[in-house]
Amino acid sequence: MKKKYIIILIVLIASGLLYIKYFSGKTGNKNDFNPGFSEVGKLEYDVKEMDFESSISLKGTTKIKNEQSLRFNTAGRVLQVNYKVGDEVKKDQILAVIDSSEVNAEIEKAKLDVEKAKDELNEFIEKINTTELKQKDLDIELAKVNLTQKEYDINYLKKKQVKELEDANNSLEIARSSLEEKISNFGLDFDEEKRKLAKEKRDFEEFKNNFDNKVKQKVNEYYSNLETNYLSLETKIKDIKNDLEDASIILGINKDNKKFEYRDFFSAKNSSNIGKAKTYLYESNNFYDKMKKSFEDIKDKKDEKNIIKTLELEKKYYESYYKACLFISKGFDDSIESVGFSKSDIDSASSNYSGQASSASSLLTSLTSTIDQLKNLNSIEKIKEDLKDELKQKEINLKKSELSMKRKFQSKDKIDGISNEQREIEIAKNKFYMQELDFEKLKKTQKEDLIQEEISLKRAEISYNDLLKDKEKLINLSENNSYKNFKNSIKQAEVSLKDSIKKLENYVLKAPFNGKITKLDISVGDRLNADTQKFISISDPNSIEINVSINQTDITKVKKGMFTEITMNSYPNKVFSGSVLEINTTPKEENGITKFDAKILLEKPKDVEIYSGLKAEVKIIAYKIKNAIVVPFTAVETGENGEKYVTIIKDGKEEKREIELGFTDGINYEVKSGVEVGEKVLEIDYSKAVNPKVDNGGIDNFGGIDDGAQIDVMY
């Protein structure tokens, strides 16, 4: 019961206070209600129009926004002081200058260094144009003549060898015909095994007598093979680099950021081709780098260990590059046509990389054979051992043949006891077989001679192409290392010059903004060092901020740019305008209350002086409505379903009417619909209310009790 009476007492006191508020001191204001009593003795109000405003009042302190104290950070003697205290200055105007003779000398030297570097570059370019290019053209011409001669020599050799083979073959055929004729005339079916035995004897004796020459020949063949592979590697390393660069551009992994023009359409139907191709191309690049490094480690053209190692790395490179080419070819097959990227272009590119894959496959087979051959003959001792085994095998075969002949003729006498005709046949056979051996030797010798000429031609081609590339480097200066070095020297000299000029900034003090000189410690003739605490202070009195703190209950209402009204004790009769400049959303605690710092920009009139530290009162205008229809909040009730209504007097009778509310200032409500100006509304009759919902604080986020708050009145 005690609680019940306390609540009733609170409601009655609140009503009394509101009554006193509206009856005392308010009659002269056009925005105030003039309440009176209705015929039945209830407090009633006229519905009227009034200006409606909601604001937040804050206290703050002024601060000049732009204030700086400037000092020299460099030692020196003060040569100029261009202003005095109170002078107004513009941004970037020079305030003071100290002696900069040393840095000026440094700048002059840096300028000379730049000019010298440019002169050296011009001399280098002139030297290229007048001397080196002419010499290079002469070298190219000589290399071209040499190459042409080598091409002629190899063609002449081929024709000569064809003629030699024809002559040797004709002689062989004549010997064959003579032998066949003698055998036919004699009518003897000569024992084939005797011919075989004679040949085996000759082969064995020849092999035995020429063993050292054969060893030397095999060694020469081995080192010739090594040299051929070395020269081939030298050429391939250059060709492989170009292949890798072309493929990397297509796949978008080029180090120089070169882009394939139709990258977006490449393999658009199946993007997995790109990922697989990249994987194998990265492997290819890795093996190429190792192969290049291994090639550089080769001491000479007989360094079999490093040559074989490089060939094995080349094999691994082609294993990866073969797969990369397959997937690039598939990528083109899965590409989408576009302008400039027609089907014929796509098919041509696909065919190109399919062909490269086939070439890589063929090279893998060839490399495997070459590596195995070099590994099997990797020393003179191994070559000798193989030839000894071959000689031993020939000796065994010869003995087997002799035993076979002895069994057939049963005595040496019968072997030697042959007729003149048989002896002639035997001589003819020996002649034929010797010519047959000579024919095979000729073919082998011709092959070796042709290989040597081809190697010589290849060297001439490499030399000629290298000279062309050297000339291209001379012409294309961007690829010339010496040119790059000269350009870098110019850049370094220019950077040094810029650094020196930059140092001049330390010898001059400039105004950082428009303002007024407020302090001046420096005089002409002063000698300063880096630790001297002498300043020129400047401020902009026209740019004033007011620092305020906003309560957490109001912070959501405040927006950047909102209009403000500002008053100060220093100017009691003036109201200044301003706006919200900045809101710091980081909260802080003050006496247990959460607040947020903000800055208000004051629009300062020209006829007043405002300094930092002045106390100010700021009113932030949250919103303002002209000629709003309003009713006091003590007349507004809330229904069971949350609807808002008032009680009006119409024709002497009370009538409840639902209304639509707008903003509130904590005392009055804006009514958007439901009542008209001139109608009368009654204050809530608390004596008859049972659990009424009173909107005495539903201030729509502008202070007071939250919307829908209830006050239960109990009797």
C-alpha positions in Angstrom: 0.0 0.0 0.0 2.8 2.3 0.8 4.3 2.0 -2.7 0.8 2.7 -4.1 0.5 6.1 -2.4 4.1 7.1 -3.2 3.4 6.6 -7.0 0.1 8.6 -6.7 2.0 11.4 -5.0 4.7 11.5 -7.7 2.1 11.8 -10.5 0.2 14.6 -8.7 3.5 16.5 -8.1 4.4 16.2 -11.8 1.0 17.5 -12.9 1.3 20.4 -10.4 4.7 21.4 -11.7 3.5 21.3 -15.3 0.6 23.5 -14.4 2.8 26.1 -12.7 5.1 26.0 -15.7 2.4 26.9 -18.2 0.6 29.4 -15.9 3.6 31.4 -14.8 6.0 33.5 -17.0 4.8 32.0 -20.3 2.0 34.2 -21.5 4.1 36.5 -23.6 5.7 33.9 -25.8 3.9 33.0 -29.0 5.3 29.4 -28.8 3.8 28.8 -25.3 0.5 27.2 -24.5 -2.1 29.2 -22.5 -3.9 26.5 -20.5 -7.3 27.0 -18.9 -10.1 25.0 -17.3 -12.9 23.5 -19.2 -16.5 23.6 -18.2 -16.1 20.5 -16.2 -13.1 21.8 -14.4 -10.4 20.0 -16.4 -7.1 21.5 -17.6 -7.4 22.1 -21.4 -5.0 23.4 -24.1 -5.5 25.0 -27.5 -3.9 23.1 -30.4 -1.7 25.6 -32.0 1.2 26.2 -34.5 4.7 27.0 -33.3 8.3 26.8 -34.3 9.7 23.4 -33.2 13.3 22.9 -32.4 15.5 20.2 -30.8 19.1 21.0 -29.7 22.0 19.8 -27.6 23.8 22.3 -25.3 27.4 21.7 -24.6 30.3 23.6 -23.0 33.7 23.8 -24.6 37.0 25.7 -25.0 38.3 27.6 -28.0 41.5 26.6 -29.8 43.2 28.3 -32.7 43.2 25.5 -35.3 46.5 26.4 -37.0 49.3 27.3 -34.6 52.9 26.3 -35.2 56.3 27.2 -33.8 59.1 26.9 -36.4 62.8 26.6 -35.9 65.9 25.8 -38.0 67.2 22.2 -37.7 70.5 23.2 -39.3 73.4 25.1 -37.9 74.3 28.5 -39.5 74.2 32.3 -39.3 70.9 34.1 -39.8 71.0 36.2 -43.0 67.4 37.3 -43.3 64.4 37.9 -41.1 61.6 39.2 -43.3 58.8 39.9 -40.8 58.1 41.1 -37.3 55.6 40.1 -34.6 52.0 41.0 -35.7 52.7 40.9 -39.4 50.4 38.8 -41.6 51.9 36.3 -43.9 50.7 34.1 -46.8 51.4 30.4 -47.1 54.9 29.6 -48.4 56.3 33.1 -47.9 59.9 33.0 -46.7 60.1 34.1 -43.0 63.9 33.7 -42.4 67.0 32.4 -44.1 70.4 31.2 -42.8 73.7 30.9 -44.6 73.6 28.0 -47.1 76.9 28.6 -48.9 78.2 25.1 -48.2 75.1 23.4 -49.6 75.1 25.8 -52.6 78.7 24.6 -53.4 77.5 21.1 -53.0 74.6 21.8 -55.5 77.1 23.3 -58.0 79.3 20.2 -57.7 76.3 17.9 -58.1 75.3 19.9 -61.3 78.8 19.4 -62.7 78.6 15.7 -61.9 75.3 15.4 -63.8 76.7 17.2 -66.8 79.8 15.1 -66.7 77.8 11.9 -66.6 75.7 13.1 -69.6 78.8 14.0 -71.5 80.3 10.5 -70.9 77.0 9.0 -72.2 77.1 11.2 -75.3 80.7 10.2 -75.9 79.9 6.6 -75.6 77.0 6.9 -78.1 79.2 8.8 -80.5 81.9 6.2 -80.2 79.4 3.5 -81.0 78.1 5.4 -84.0 81.5 6.4 -85.4 83.8 3.5 -84.5 82.2 0.3 -83.0 79.3 0.0 -85.4 81.6 0.4 -88.4 84.0 -2.2 -87.0 81.1 -4.5 -86.2 79.8 -4.2 -89.8 83.3 -5.1 -91.1 83.5 -8.1 -88.8 80.0 -9.2 -89.9 81.0 -8.9 -93.6 84.1 -11.1 -93.0 82.1 -13.6 -91.0 79.5 -13.7 -93.8 82.2 -14.3 -96.4 83.6 -17.1 -94.2 80.2 -18.6 -93.8 79.6 -18.5 -97.5 82.9 -20.2 -98.1 82.1 -22.9 -95.5 78.7 -23.5 -97.3 80.5 -23.8 -100.6 83.2 -26.2 -99.1 80.6 -28.5 -97.7 78.6 -28.6 -100.9 81.8 -29.3 -102.9 82.7 -32.1 -100.4 79.3 -33.7 -100.8 79.6 -33.7 -104.6 83.2 -35.0 -104.4 82.2 -37.8 -102.0 79.3 -38.8 -104.3 81.8 -39.1 -107.2 84.3 -41.0 -105.1 81.6 -43.5 -103.9 80.4 -44.0 -107.5 84.0 -44.7 -108.7 84.7 -47.1 -105.7 81.4 -48.8 -106.2 82.1 -49.3 -110.0 85.6 -50.8 -109.1 83.9 -53.1 -106.6 81.3 -54.2 -109.1 84.1 -54.9 -111.7 86.0 -57.0 -109.1 82.7 -58.8 -108.2 82.0 -59.5 -111.9 85.6 -60.8 -112.5 85.3 -63.1 -109.5 81.9 -64.5 -110.6 83.2 -65.0 -114.1 86.3 -66.9 -112.9 84.2 -69.1 -110.6 81.7 -69.6 -113.4 84.4 -70.5 -115.9 86.1 -72.9 -113.5 82.8 -74.5 -112.7 83.9 -74.9 -109.1 81.6 -74.5 -106.2 84.3 -72.8 -104.1 84.1 -73.5 -100.4 82.6 -70.4 -98.8 84.2 -71.2 -95.5 87.7 -70.9 -97.0 86.8 -67.4 -98.1 85.5 -66.6 -94.7 88.7 -68.0 -93.1 90.9 -65.8 -95.3 88.8 -62.7 -94.5 88.9 -63.5 -90.8 92.7 -63.8 -91.0 93.0 -60.5 -92.8 90.7 -58.8 -90.3 92.4 -60.2 -87.3 95.9 -59.3 -88.6 94.7 -55.8 -89.6 93.0 -55.3 -86.3 96.1 -56.6 -84.4 98.6 -54.5 -86.4 96.5 -51.3 -86.2 95.4 -51.7 -82.6 97.0 -48.5 -81.4 95.6 -46.6 -84.3 92.2 -47.9 -83.6 92.5 -46.8 -79.9 93.6 -43.4 -81.1 90.7 -43.3 -83.7 88.2 -44.3 -81.0 89.5 -41.7 -78.6 89.4 -39.0 -81.3 85.8 -40.1 -82.1 84.9 -39.9 -78.5 86.4 -36.3 -78.1 84.9 -35.3 -81.4 81.5 -36.5 -80.1 82.1 -34.5 -76.9 83.0 -31.4 -78.8 79.9 -31.8 -81.1 77.7 -32.0 -78.0 79.4 -29.1 -76.4 78.8 -26.9 -79.4 75.2 -28.1 -79.6 74.7 -27.2 -75.9 76.2 -23.8 -76.6 73.6 -23.2 -79.3 70.6 -24.8 -77.4 71.1 -22.7 -74.3 70.5 -19.6 -76.3 67.5 -21.1 -78.2 65.9 -22.6 -75.1 65.9 -19.1 -73.4 63.8 -17.7 -76.3 61.4 -20.7 -76.2 60.9 -20.3 -72.4 60.3 -16.5 -72.8 57.7 -17.0 -75.5 55.9 -19.7 -73.4 56.1 -17.6 -70.2 54.5 -14.6 -72.0 51.5 -16.8 -73.1 51.1 -18.1 -69.6 51.5 -14.7 -68.0 54.6 -15.5 -65.9 57.1 -13.4 -67.8 59.6 -11.6 -65.5 59.5 -8.5 -67.6 55.7 -8.3 -67.2 55.2 -8.7 -71.0 51.6 -9.7 -71.6 50.0 -12.0 -74.2 47.5 -9.8 -75.9 44.8 -12.5 -76.0 45.5 -13.8 -72.5 41.8 -13.6 -71.4 40.7 -15.8 -74.3 43.5 -18.4 -74.1 42.3 -21.8 -72.7 39.0 -20.1 -71.7 37.1 -23.3 -72.2 39.4 -25.3 -69.8 41.5 -23.2 -67.5 43.2 -26.3 -66.0 45.5 -26.4 -69.0 47.1 -23.1 -67.8 47.8 -24.4 -64.3 49.4 -27.7 -65.7 51.4 -25.8 -68.3 52.7 -23.3 -65.7 53.8 -26.2 -63.4 55.8 -27.9 -66.2 57.1 -24.6 -67.4 58.4 -23.7 -63.9 60.1 -27.1 -63.9 61.6 -26.4 -67.3 62.9 -23.0 -66.1 64.5 -24.7 -63.1 66.2 -27.3 -65.2 67.3 -24.7 -67.7 68.9 -22.6 -65.0 70.8 -25.7 -63.7 71.7 -26.7 -67.2 73.1 -23.1 -67.9 75.1 -23.2 -64.6 76.4 -26.7 -65.4 77.5 -25.5 -68.9 79.3 -22.6 -67.4 81.2 -25.1 -65.2 82.6 -27.0 -68.2 86.4 -26.4 -68.3 87.0 -27.3 -71.9 85.5 -29.3 -74.8 87.0 -32.5 -73.3 85.5 -32.1 -69.8 83.4 -35.3 -70.2 82.1 -35.2 -66.6 80.5 -31.8 -66.8 79.4 -32.2 -70.4 77.5 -35.5 -69.5 76.0 -33.7 -66.4 74.8 -30.9 -68.6 73.3 -33.3 -71.2 71.4 -35.1 -68.4 70.0 -31.7 -67.2 69.1 -30.9 -70.8 67.2 -34.3 -70.9 65.3 -33.4 -67.8 64.5 -29.9 -69.3 63.0 -31.5 -72.4 61.0 -34.0 -70.3 59.3 -31.0 -68.6 59.2 -28.7 -71.6 57.6 -31.6 -73.7 54.7 -31.7 -71.2 54.4 -27.9 -71.0 54.2 -27.7 -74.8 51.4 -30.3 -74.8 49.3 -28.4 -72.4 50.0 -25.0 -74.1 48.8 -26.7 -77.4 45.7 -27.9 -75.6 45.2 -24.4 -74.2 45.1 -23.0 -77.7 42.7 -25.8 -78.7 40.4 -24.7 -75.8 40.7 -21.0 -76.6 37.8 -18.7 -77.6 38.0 -16.7 -80.8 38.0 -12.9 -80.6 38.9 -9.9 -82.8 42.5 -10.4 -83.9 42.5 -13.9 -82.5 40.9 -15.9 -85.2 40.5 -19.7 -85.5 43.4 -19.9 -88.0 45.6 -18.0 -85.5 44.6 -20.4 -82.8 45.2 -23.4 -84.9 48.5 -22.1 -86.1 49.7 -21.5 -82.4 48.4 -24.9 -81.4 50.2 -26.6 -84.2 53.4 -24.7 -83.3 53.5 -26.0 -79.8 52.4 -29.5 -80.8 55.4 -29.4 -83.2 57.7 -28.2 -80.4 56.4 -31.1 -78.2 57.3 -33.6 -81.1 60.7 -32.0 -81.4 61.3 -32.3 -77.6 60.3 -36.0 -77.8 62.7 -36.7 -80.6 65.5 -34.9 -78.7 64.8 -37.0 -75.6 65.4 -40.2 -77.6 68.6 -38.8 -79.2 69.9 -37.4 -75.8 69.3 -40.8 -74.1 71.4 -42.6 -76.8 74.1 -39.9 -76.7 74.4 -40.0 -72.8 74.6 -43.8 -72.8 77.2 -43.8 -75.5 79.4 -41.2 -73.7 79.0 -43.0 -70.3 80.1 -46.4 -71.9 83.2 -44.8 -73.3 84.2 -42.4 -70.6 88.0 -43.1 -70.5 90.9 -44.2 -72.7 91.3 -47.3 -70.5 87.7 -48.3 -71.1 88.2 -47.8 -74.9 91.4 -49.9 -74.8 89.6 -52.6 -72.8 86.7 -52.8 -75.3 89.1 -53.0 -78.2 91.1 -55.8 -76.5 87.9 -57.7 -76.0 87.0 -57.3 -79.7 90.5 -58.5 -80.7 90.3 -61.5 -78.5 86.9 -62.4 -79.9 88.3 -62.1 -83.5 91.1 -64.5 -82.5 88.7 -67.0 -81.1 86.5 -66.8 -84.2 89.6 -67.3 -86.4 90.7 -70.4 -84.5 87.2 -71.8 -84.7 87.2 -71.3 -88.5 90.6 -72.9 -88.9 89.5 -76.0 -86.9 86.4 -76.2 -89.1 88.6 -76.0 -92.3 91.0 -78.7 -91.0 88.1 -81.0 -90.4 86.9 -80.6 -93.9 90.3 -80.9 -95.7 91.9 -83.0 -92.9 95.4 -81.8 -93.8 97.3 -78.6 -94.4 98.6 -80.0 -97.7 95.1 -80.2 -99.1 94.5 -76.7 -98.1 97.6 -75.5 -99.9 97.4 -77.9 -102.8 95.2 -76.1 -105.2 95.3 -75.7 -109.0 96.3 -72.5 -110.8 92.7 -71.9 -111.6 91.8 -72.2 -108.0 94.6 -69.9 -107.1 93.4 -67.3 -109.6 89.9 -67.6 -108.1 91.5 -67.2 -104.7 93.4 -64.1 -105.8 90.2 -62.6 -107.4 88.3 -63.3 -104.2 91.0 -61.6 -102.1 91.0 -58.6 -104.4 87.2 -58.3 -104.3 87.2 -58.5 -100.5 90.0 -56.0 -100.2 88.0 -53.6 -102.5 84.9 -54.3 -100.4 86.8 -53.3 -97.2 88.2 -50.2 -99.0 84.7 -49.2 -100.0 83.4 -49.4 -96.4 86.5 -47.5 -95.2 85.8 -44.8 -97.8 82.2 -44.4 -96.6 83.3 -44.2 -93.0 86.1 -41.7 -93.9 83.7 -39.6 -95.9 81.2 -39.5 -93.0 83.9 -38.3 -90.6 85.1 -35.7 -93.1 81.5 -34.5 -93.6 80.9 -34.3 -89.8 84.1 -32.1 -89.5 82.9 -29.8 -92.3 79.4 -29.6 -90.7 81.0 -28.6 -87.3 83.1 -26.0 -89.1 80.0 -24.7 -90.8 78.1 -24.6 -87.5 80.9 -22.6 -85.9 80.8 -20.1 -88.7 77.0 -19.8 -88.4 77.3 -19.3 -84.6 80.1 -16.7 -85.1 78.0 -14.8 -87.7 74.8 -14.8 -85.6 76.8 -13.7 -82.5 78.1 -10.8 -84.4 74.6 -9.9 -85.6 73.4 -10.0 -82.0 76.3 -7.9 -80.9 75.4 -5.3 -83.5 71.8 -5.4 -82.4 72.9 -4.7 -78.8 75.0 -1.7 -80.0 72.0 -0.4 -81.9 69.4 -1.2 -79.2 71.0 0.8 -76.4 68.4 -0.3 -73.9 69.9 -3.8 -74.0 73.5 -2.6 -73.8 75.1 -3.0 -70.4 77.6 -0.2 -70.8 74.7 2.1 -71.9 72.8 1.0 -68.8 75.8 1.8 -66.6 76.1 5.3 -68.1 72.3 5.9 -67.6 72.6 4.7 -64.0 75.5 7.1 -63.4 73.3 10.0 -64.7 70.4 8.9 -62.4 72.7 8.6 -59.4 74.1 12.1 -60.2 70.6 13.5 -60.6 69.5 11.9 -57.3 72.5 13.5 -55.5 71.6 16.8 -57.1 68.0 16.5 -55.9 69.2 15.5 -52.4 71.4 18.6 -52.3 68.6 20.9 -53.5 66.4 19.3 -50.9 68.9 20.3 -48.2 68.2 23.9 -49.1 64.8 23.5 -47.4 66.6 23.2 -44.1 68.1 26.7 -44.6 64.8 28.5 -45.2 61.7 28.9 -42.9 58.5 29.2 -44.9 55.0 30.0 -43.6 53.0 26.7 -43.5 49.7 28.5 -43.9 48.1 32.0 -44.0 48.4 33.6 -40.6 50.0 36.1 -38.3 53.5 36.2 -36.6 52.9 35.8 -32.9 56.5 35.2 -31.6 60.0 36.0 -33.0 63.1 34.8 -31.2 65.5 35.1 -34.3 67.5 38.1 -35.4 69.8 38.7 -38.3 73.4 37.8 -37.4 72.4 35.1 -34.9 74.5 32.0 -35.0 72.4 28.9 -34.6 73.2 25.2 -34.1 71.0 22.1 -34.2 70.0 22.5 -30.5 69.2 26.2 -30.5 65.7 26.7 -29.1 64.8 29.9 -31.0 61.4 30.0 -32.8 59.2 31.9 -35.1 55.5 31.2 -34.1 52.6 31.7 -36.5 48.9 31.2 -36.0 45.8 31.6 -38.1 43.3 33.6 -35.9 40.5 33.1 -38.5 40.4 29.4 -38.0 38.9 28.6 -34.6 37.9 25.3 -33.2 35.9 24.6 -30.0 36.6 21.3 -28.3 33.5 19.7 -26.6 32.5 16.4 -25.1 29.1 14.8 -26.0 27.2 12.5 -23.7 26.6 9.0 -25.0 22.8 9.6 -24.9 23.2 12.5 -27.4 26.1 11.2 -29.6 23.8 9.4 -32.1 21.9 12.6 -32.8 25.0 14.6 -33.8 26.2 14.5 -37.4 29.2 16.1 -39.1 28.2 19.4 -40.6 25.3 20.2 -38.3 24.7 23.9 -37.6 25.6 25.3 -34.2 25.0 28.5 -32.2 27.9 29.6 -30.0 28.1 32.2 -27.2 31.0 33.2 -25.1 31.4 35.2 -21.9 34.1 37.3 -23.6 31.4 38.5 -26.0 28.1 38.3 -24.0 26.0 40.1 -26.6 27.1 38.1 -29.7 25.9 34.8 -31.1 28.4 33.1 -33.4 27.6 30.5 -36.0 29.5 27.3 -36.5 29.3 23.7 -37.6 30.3 20.2 -36.4 33.8 19.7 -37.9 34.9 16.3 -36.4 33.5 13.6 -34.2 35.9 11.2 -32.4 34.1 7.8 -32.2 36.5 6.5 -29.5 34.7 6.8 -26.1 36.2 8.1 -22.9 35.0 7.9 -19.3 34.4 11.1 -17.2 33.1 10.5 -13.7 31.5 7.2 -14.7 29.8 8.7 -17.8 30.7 7.7 -21.3 31.4 10.7 -23.5 32.8 11.4 -27.0 35.1 14.3 -28.0 34.1 16.5 -31.0 35.3 19.7 -32.6 33.2 22.6 -33.7 34.4 25.0 -36.4 33.5 28.6 -35.5 32.7 31.1 -38.3 34.7 34.0 -36.9 33.7 37.5 -37.8 36.5 39.8 -38.9 35.7 42.5 -36.2 36.5 40.3 -33.1 39.6 38.7 -31.7 39.3 35.2 -30.3 42.2 33.4 -28.6 42.8 29.8 -27.5 41.4 28.9 -24.1 38.2 31.0 -24.1 35.1 29.3 -22.5 32.2 28.8 -24.9 28.6 27.4 -24.8 27.6 25.5 -28.0 24.1 24.6 -29.0 24.0 21.9 -31.7 20.7 22.3 -33.7 19.6 18.7 -34.2 16.5 19.7 -36.2 14.2 22.7 -36.6 10.6 22.7 -37.9 8.7 25.9 -38.8 4.9 26.3 -38.0 4.5 22.8 -36.6 1.1 21.7 -35.1 1.8 20.8 -31.4 0.2 19.5 -28.3 1.7 19.2 -24.8 3.0 15.7 -24.0 0.7 15.6 -20.8 -2.3 15.4 -23.2 -1.0 12.3 -25.1 -2.0 8.8 -24.0 -1.0 5.4 -25.3 -3.5 2.8 -26.0 -3.3 -1.0 -25.4 -1.9 -1.6 -28.8 0.6 1.3 -28.7 -1.6 3.8 -30.6 -1.4 7.4 -29.6 -4.5 9.5 -28.9 -5.8 12.7 -27.2 -9.1 13.8 -25.7 -10.7 16.8 -27.4 -13.7 18.9 -26.6 -16.2 19.0 -29.4 -19.6 20.5 -29.1 -19.2 20.5 -25.3 -18.4 16.8 -25.3 -15.2 14.8 -24.7 -14.0 12.7 -27.7 -11.0 10.4 -28.0 -9.1 10.8 -31.2 -6.1 8.9 -32.5 -3.2 11.0 -33.7 0.2 10.5 -35.6 3.2 12.0 -33.8 6.4 13.4 -35.1 9.3 15.0 -33.2 9.3 16.1 -29.6 11.4 18.5 -27.5 10.6 16.7 -24.3 7.7 19.1 -23.5 5.6 19.2 -26.6 4.8 16.8 -29.5 4.6 17.6 -33.2 1.3 16.2 -34.5 1.4 15.1 -38.1 -2.3 14.2 -38.3 -5.4 13.8 -36.2 -6.1 17.3 -34.8 -6.3 20.9 -36.2 -5.2 24.3 -35.0 -7.8 25.8 -32.7 -9.2 22.6 -31.3 -8.9 22.0 -27.5 -7.3 19.0 -25.9 -7.6 17.9 -22.3 -4.8 16.9 -20.0 -4.9 13.2 -19.0 -7.4 12.7 -16.1 -5.2 10.8 -13.7 -8.0 10.5 -11.1 -9.9 8.1 -13.5 -6.9 6.5 -15.1 -6.1 2.9 -14.4 -2.6 1.8 -15.5 -2.5 4.6 -18.1 0.4 4.8 -20.6 1.7 8.3 -20.4 4.1 9.7 -23.0 5.8 12.1 -20.7 9.2 10.9 -21.9 8.9 9.3 -25.3 11.2 11.8 -26.9 12.0 9.9 -30.1 15.7 9.6 -29.3 16.1 13.2 -28.3 16.3 12.8 -24.5 14.1 11.7 -21.6 12.3 8.3 -21.1 12.2 5.9 -24.0 9.2 5.7 -26.2 6.5 3.5 -24.7 7.6 4.0 -21.0 4.8 3.4 -18.6 3.8 5.1 -15.3 1.4 2.9 -13.4 -1.0 5.0 -11.2 -2.6 2.9 -8.5 -5.4 3.7 -6.0 
